[in-house]
Amino acid sequence: MNLRRDVDTTVLLLAVALTCIGVVMVYSSSSIMAAQRFNDGFYFLKRQLLYTLIGIGLMAGATYFNYQNWRKLAVLTLLGSIVLLALVLVPGFGVRVGGALRWLRLPGFNLQPAELVKLGLVLYLAHSLTRKKEKVRSLTKGYLPYMIVLGVLLGLLLKQPDLGSAMIIAGVAMAMLIVAGARWSYIAATLLAALPALYMLVMQVDYRRRRILAFLDPWEDPFDTGFQIIQSLVAFGKGGVTGQGLGIGEQKLFYLPEAHTDFIFSVIGEELGLIGVLVVAALFLVLVLCGIRIALQCQEPFGRNLAFGLSLLLGLEAFVNLAVCMGLLPTKGLALPFISYGGTSLVVSLLAVGILLNISTSLEAKR
């Protein structure tokens, strides 16, 4: 296979560009904090570069790995990720950060199973929906079993708690079911039934209720619940059109919480301005559109379902993160794919792109 000729070079270049932006912005947003905490301003940069090398290696491997082989691994991948997700809740295995149990401590790094579950669910749904075909329109043989699987995943995620990842997984799953032909009446009934549960999960839990209230009016409590979103908006305001300059931003200096992870887009807004914000948003938009184009052009059902699911996963995560940073959605602890600091998120995102690239080679081979 001639890699240069066969793969979708646009998708490859977009993923590389976003990853490079991420490496630069992780260093810019974390160097001062790293120097204070670890006496090494390059602490986070060195780790992000290592994750990048691992991710690029897996992306390259997935590009050459026939995507059809993922069908054989789909169920195993999902089950394995569920086991890891459950282990997080076992005392002695999970790592608690900021009140949430979302990581497993491994030699040299922490693993976030929720990111693996997202990939595992997309693989499983792409495989199962292809196998069941028209049965997906059946309530008992098609739709209900998927809701049981989804319910298990959501239950484990909410125990951490990780409502953000739970909503991403639910959104991707429902979208894939709709595209596969599930009855709209089932989807509507599920959403209606989920509304009371969602209300209880949000409004009956103090910190989540306060986040909603802070989203509606952050200035009501500017030094506590509204602090994150206010500081994020201040960062965008300071950036203006052209930004204050790379590395010159002030909000990351302990004003903006999680500047190198959840709110790294706000640092981009301050240092690179509206121009940088639009460039990053455009890169994500084009990447998702290219992924959907690959899905639409793929005549093989599994490849089509898989390409659509992966594209939606990357796009939905990016959209939620950007919207949170700009105050358009309540605060969620979600990373920005390719850009935020974090090994599991970056590696899984690059692996997803590698799978998309392999699907694109099958389109070229048929031309």
C-alpha positions as CSV (number, residue, x, y, z in Angstrom):
1,M,0.0,0.0,0.0
2,N,1.3,3.4,-0.9
3,L,0.5,5.3,2.3
4,R,1.0,8.8,0.8
5,R,-1.4,8.0,-2.1
6,D,-4.1,6.0,-0.3
7,V,-4.8,7.6,3.0
8,D,-6.9,10.8,3.4
9,T,-4.0,13.2,3.8
10,T,-6.3,16.0,4.9
11,V,-7.4,14.0,7.9
12,L,-3.8,13.2,8.7
13,L,-2.6,16.8,8.4
14,L,-5.5,18.1,10.5
15,A,-4.7,15.6,13.3
16,V,-1.0,16.4,13.2
17,A,-1.7,20.2,13.3
18,L,-4.1,19.9,16.3
19,T,-1.5,17.7,18.1
20,C,1.3,20.2,17.5
21,I,-0.9,23.0,18.7
22,G,-1.6,20.9,21.8
23,V,2.1,20.4,22.5
24,V,2.9,24.1,22.3
25,M,-0.1,25.2,24.3
26,V,0.5,22.6,27.0
27,Y,4.0,24.0,27.6
28,S,2.7,27.6,27.4
29,S,-0.1,26.9,29.9
30,S,1.8,24.7,32.4
31,S,5.5,25.8,32.5
32,I,5.2,28.3,35.4
33,M,3.0,26.0,37.4
34,A,5.3,23.0,36.7
35,A,8.3,25.0,37.8
36,Q,6.6,25.8,41.1
37,R,5.2,22.3,41.8
38,F,7.9,20.1,40.4
39,N,10.9,22.4,40.0
40,D,10.9,21.6,36.3
41,G,9.1,23.9,33.9
42,F,9.2,21.2,31.2
43,Y,7.5,18.6,33.4
44,F,4.2,18.5,31.6
45,L,5.8,19.2,28.2
46,K,8.1,16.2,28.4
47,R,5.2,13.9,29.4
48,Q,2.9,15.3,26.6
49,L,5.7,14.7,24.1
50,L,6.0,11.1,25.3
51,Y,2.2,10.6,24.9
52,T,2.4,12.2,21.5
53,L,5.0,9.7,20.3
54,I,3.0,6.8,21.7
55,G,-0.2,8.2,20.1
56,I,1.5,8.8,16.7
57,G,2.9,5.3,16.8
58,L,-0.5,3.8,17.4
59,M,-2.0,6.0,14.8
60,A,0.5,4.8,12.2
61,G,-0.1,1.2,13.2
62,A,-3.9,1.6,13.0
63,T,-3.4,3.2,9.5
64,Y,-1.9,-0.1,8.3
65,F,-4.2,-2.3,10.4
66,N,-7.2,-3.4,8.3
67,Y,-10.2,-1.9,10.0
68,Q,-12.2,-5.1,9.5
69,N,-10.0,-6.7,12.1
70,W,-11.5,-4.4,14.7
71,R,-14.7,-6.4,14.4
72,K,-12.9,-9.3,16.0
73,L,-11.7,-7.1,18.8
74,A,-14.8,-5.0,19.4
75,V,-16.5,-7.0,22.1
76,L,-13.2,-7.8,23.9
77,T,-12.2,-4.1,23.8
78,L,-15.5,-3.0,25.3
79,L,-15.4,-5.7,28.0
80,G,-11.8,-4.9,28.9
81,S,-12.5,-1.2,29.2
82,I,-15.5,-2.0,31.4
83,V,-13.3,-4.0,33.7
84,L,-10.8,-1.1,33.9
85,L,-13.7,1.3,34.6
86,A,-14.9,-0.9,37.4
87,L,-11.4,-1.2,38.9
88,V,-11.3,2.6,39.3
89,L,-14.0,2.2,42.0
90,V,-12.1,-0.6,43.9
91,P,-10.2,0.8,46.9
92,G,-6.5,0.6,46.3
93,F,-6.8,0.8,42.5
94,G,-8.5,4.1,41.7
95,V,-6.8,7.5,42.0
96,R,-8.9,10.3,43.5
97,V,-8.3,13.7,42.0
98,G,-10.5,16.7,42.9
99,G,-13.0,14.4,44.6
100,A,-13.5,12.1,41.6
101,L,-12.2,8.6,41.0
102,R,-11.4,8.6,37.3
103,W,-7.8,7.2,37.0
104,L,-5.9,4.0,37.5
105,R,-2.3,4.5,38.7
106,L,0.1,2.6,36.5
107,P,3.9,2.7,36.5
108,G,4.9,6.1,35.2
109,F,1.4,7.4,34.4
110,N,-2.3,7.4,35.2
111,L,-4.8,5.7,32.9
112,Q,-8.3,7.1,32.4
113,P,-10.5,4.2,31.5
114,A,-13.4,6.4,30.5
115,E,-11.5,7.4,27.4
116,L,-11.0,3.7,26.5
117,V,-14.7,3.0,27.1
118,K,-15.6,5.7,24.5
119,L,-13.6,3.9,21.9
120,G,-14.7,0.5,23.0
121,L,-18.4,1.5,22.8
122,V,-18.0,2.9,19.3
123,L,-16.2,-0.3,18.1
124,Y,-18.9,-2.5,19.7
125,L,-21.8,-0.5,18.3
126,A,-20.3,-0.4,14.8
127,H,-19.8,-4.2,14.9
128,S,-23.2,-5.1,16.5
129,L,-25.3,-2.7,14.4
130,T,-23.7,-4.2,11.3
131,R,-24.5,-7.7,12.4
132,K,-28.0,-7.0,13.5
133,K,-29.0,-4.9,10.4
134,E,-32.8,-4.5,10.4
135,K,-33.1,-6.1,13.9
136,V,-32.1,-2.8,15.3
137,R,-35.7,-1.7,14.7
138,S,-36.9,-4.4,17.0
139,L,-37.4,-3.4,20.7
140,T,-36.5,-6.6,22.4
141,K,-33.8,-8.0,19.9
142,G,-32.3,-4.7,18.8
143,Y,-32.9,-1.6,20.8
144,L,-33.3,-2.8,24.4
145,P,-30.0,-4.8,24.6
146,Y,-28.1,-1.6,23.6
147,M,-29.8,0.3,26.4
148,I,-28.8,-2.3,28.9
149,V,-25.1,-2.0,27.8
150,L,-25.4,1.7,27.8
151,G,-27.0,1.6,31.3
152,V,-24.1,-0.4,32.7
153,L,-21.5,2.1,31.3
154,L,-23.4,5.1,32.5
155,G,-23.8,3.6,36.0
156,L,-20.1,3.0,36.3
157,L,-19.3,6.5,35.1
158,L,-21.7,8.2,37.4
159,K,-20.2,6.3,40.4
160,Q,-16.9,8.0,39.8
161,P,-18.6,10.5,39.3
162,D,-18.1,11.6,35.6
163,L,-21.3,13.1,34.3
164,G,-19.5,14.7,31.4
165,S,-18.1,11.5,29.9
166,A,-21.5,9.8,30.6
167,M,-23.3,12.4,28.5
168,I,-20.8,12.1,25.7
169,I,-21.1,8.3,25.6
170,A,-24.9,8.5,25.7
171,G,-24.9,11.1,22.9
172,V,-22.7,9.1,20.6
173,A,-24.6,5.9,21.3
174,M,-28.0,7.4,20.5
175,A,-26.7,9.1,17.3
176,M,-25.2,5.8,16.1
177,L,-28.5,4.0,16.8
178,I,-30.4,6.7,14.9
179,V,-28.1,6.4,11.8
180,A,-28.4,2.6,12.0
181,G,-32.2,2.9,11.7
182,A,-33.5,2.6,15.3
183,R,-37.1,3.8,15.6
184,W,-37.6,7.4,16.5
185,S,-40.3,6.4,18.9
186,Y,-37.8,4.4,21.0
187,I,-35.3,7.2,21.0
188,A,-38.0,9.7,22.1
189,A,-39.2,7.4,24.8
190,T,-35.7,6.9,26.1
191,L,-35.0,10.7,26.2
192,L,-38.3,11.4,28.0
193,A,-37.6,8.7,30.5
194,A,-34.1,10.0,31.1
195,L,-35.2,13.6,31.8
196,P,-36.3,13.0,35.4
197,A,-33.1,11.0,36.1
198,L,-31.0,13.7,34.7
199,Y,-32.9,16.3,36.8
200,M,-32.2,14.3,39.9
201,L,-28.5,13.8,39.0
202,V,-28.0,17.5,38.5
203,M,-30.4,19.3,40.8
204,Q,-30.2,16.9,43.8
205,V,-26.4,16.9,43.9
206,D,-25.1,20.1,45.5
207,Y,-22.0,20.7,43.5
208,R,-23.8,20.0,40.2
209,R,-26.7,22.3,41.1
210,R,-24.2,25.0,42.0
211,R,-22.5,24.6,38.6
212,I,-25.9,25.0,36.8
213,L,-26.6,28.1,38.8
214,A,-23.1,29.5,38.1
215,F,-23.7,28.8,34.4
216,L,-26.9,30.8,34.5
217,D,-25.3,33.7,36.5
218,P,-21.6,33.3,37.3
219,W,-21.5,36.8,38.8
220,E,-23.8,35.7,41.7
221,D,-20.8,33.9,43.3
222,P,-17.7,35.2,41.4
223,F,-15.1,33.8,43.9
224,D,-16.5,30.3,44.2
225,T,-18.9,28.5,41.8
226,G,-18.6,31.2,39.1
227,F,-14.9,31.6,39.4
228,Q,-13.9,29.2,36.6
229,I,-16.2,30.5,33.9
230,I,-15.5,34.2,34.8
231,Q,-11.8,33.7,34.6
232,S,-12.3,31.8,31.3
233,L,-14.3,34.7,29.9
234,V,-11.7,37.2,31.1
235,A,-9.1,35.2,29.2
236,F,-11.0,35.5,25.9
237,G,-11.6,39.2,26.6
238,K,-8.0,39.9,27.2
239,G,-7.0,38.1,24.0
240,G,-9.0,40.3,21.7
241,V,-8.5,39.7,18.0
242,T,-4.8,38.9,17.8
243,G,-4.1,37.8,21.3
244,Q,-1.5,38.9,23.8
245,G,1.2,36.7,22.4
246,L,2.2,33.1,22.8
247,G,3.4,32.5,26.4
248,I,2.4,36.0,27.6
249,G,-1.1,35.1,28.9
250,E,-1.8,36.0,32.6
251,Q,-4.9,34.0,33.3
252,K,-2.9,30.7,33.4
253,L,-1.0,32.1,36.4
254,F,-3.2,30.4,38.9
255,Y,-6.3,32.5,38.0
256,L,-7.6,29.9,35.5
257,P,-8.1,26.5,37.1
258,E,-6.9,23.5,35.1
259,A,-5.3,25.8,32.5
260,H,-3.4,23.0,30.8
261,T,-6.3,20.5,30.7
262,D,-10.0,21.5,30.8
263,F,-9.5,25.2,30.1
264,I,-6.6,25.1,27.7
265,F,-8.8,26.6,25.0
266,S,-9.2,29.7,27.2
267,V,-5.4,30.1,27.2
268,I,-5.5,29.8,23.4
269,G,-8.1,32.6,23.4
270,E,-6.0,34.9,25.6
271,E,-2.6,34.3,23.9
272,L,-3.6,33.7,20.3
273,G,-6.9,35.8,20.3
274,L,-9.9,35.4,18.1
275,I,-7.7,34.3,15.2
276,G,-6.3,31.4,17.2
277,V,-9.8,30.4,18.5
278,L,-11.2,30.4,15.0
279,V,-8.3,28.4,13.6
280,V,-8.6,25.7,16.3
281,A,-12.4,25.5,15.9
282,A,-12.1,25.3,12.1
283,L,-9.5,22.5,12.3
284,F,-11.9,20.5,14.4
285,L,-14.9,21.3,12.1
286,V,-13.0,20.2,9.0
287,L,-11.7,17.1,10.7
288,V,-15.2,16.0,11.7
289,L,-16.6,16.8,8.3
290,C,-13.8,14.8,6.6
291,G,-14.6,11.9,8.9
292,I,-18.3,12.0,8.1
293,R,-17.4,12.2,4.4
294,I,-15.4,9.0,4.8
295,A,-18.4,7.4,6.4
296,L,-20.7,8.5,3.7
297,Q,-18.4,7.2,0.9
298,C,-17.8,3.9,2.6
299,Q,-20.1,1.3,1.1
300,E,-19.2,-1.4,3.7
301,P,-21.6,-1.2,6.7
302,F,-19.1,-1.8,9.5
303,G,-16.7,0.8,8.1
304,R,-19.5,3.3,7.6
305,N,-20.8,2.9,11.2
306,L,-17.2,3.0,12.6
307,A,-16.2,6.1,10.7
308,F,-19.3,7.9,11.7
309,G,-19.0,6.9,15.4
310,L,-15.4,8.0,15.6
311,S,-16.0,11.3,13.9
312,L,-18.9,12.0,16.1
313,L,-17.0,11.1,19.2
314,L,-14.1,13.5,18.4
315,G,-16.5,16.2,17.3
316,L,-18.8,16.0,20.3
317,E,-16.0,16.1,22.8
318,A,-14.4,19.1,21.1
319,F,-17.7,20.9,20.9
320,V,-18.5,20.4,24.6
321,N,-15.1,21.6,25.7
322,L,-15.2,24.7,23.5
323,A,-18.7,25.5,24.6
324,V,-17.8,25.1,28.3
325,C,-14.8,27.4,28.0
326,M,-16.9,30.1,26.3
327,G,-19.7,29.9,28.8
328,L,-22.2,28.3,26.5
329,L,-22.5,25.1,28.6
330,P,-22.1,24.3,32.3
331,T,-18.7,23.3,33.5
332,K,-17.7,19.7,32.6
333,G,-14.4,18.0,33.3
334,L,-13.8,17.0,29.6
335,A,-10.5,17.3,27.8
336,L,-10.1,19.0,24.4
337,P,-9.1,16.2,22.0
338,F,-5.4,16.4,20.8
339,I,-4.8,19.6,22.7
340,S,-5.4,19.2,26.4
341,Y,-2.7,17.7,28.6
342,G,-3.4,14.0,29.2
343,G,-2.0,10.7,27.9
344,T,-5.2,8.6,27.6
345,S,-7.2,11.2,25.8
346,L,-4.4,12.1,23.3
347,V,-3.5,8.4,22.6
348,V,-7.1,7.4,22.1
349,S,-7.8,10.4,19.8
350,L,-4.8,9.7,17.6
351,L,-5.7,6.0,17.5
352,A,-9.2,7.0,16.4
353,V,-7.7,9.0,13.5
354,G,-5.6,6.0,12.5
355,I,-8.7,3.9,12.2
356,L,-10.3,6.6,10.1
357,L,-7.3,6.7,7.9
358,N,-7.4,3.0,7.3
359,I,-11.1,3.2,6.4
360,S,-10.1,5.9,3.9
361,T,-7.6,3.5,2.2
362,S,-10.4,1.1,1.5
363,L,-12.2,3.9,-0.4
364,E,-9.1,4.6,-2.5
365,A,-8.6,0.9,-3.2
366,K,-12.0,0.7,-4.9
367,R,-11.5,3.7,-7.1
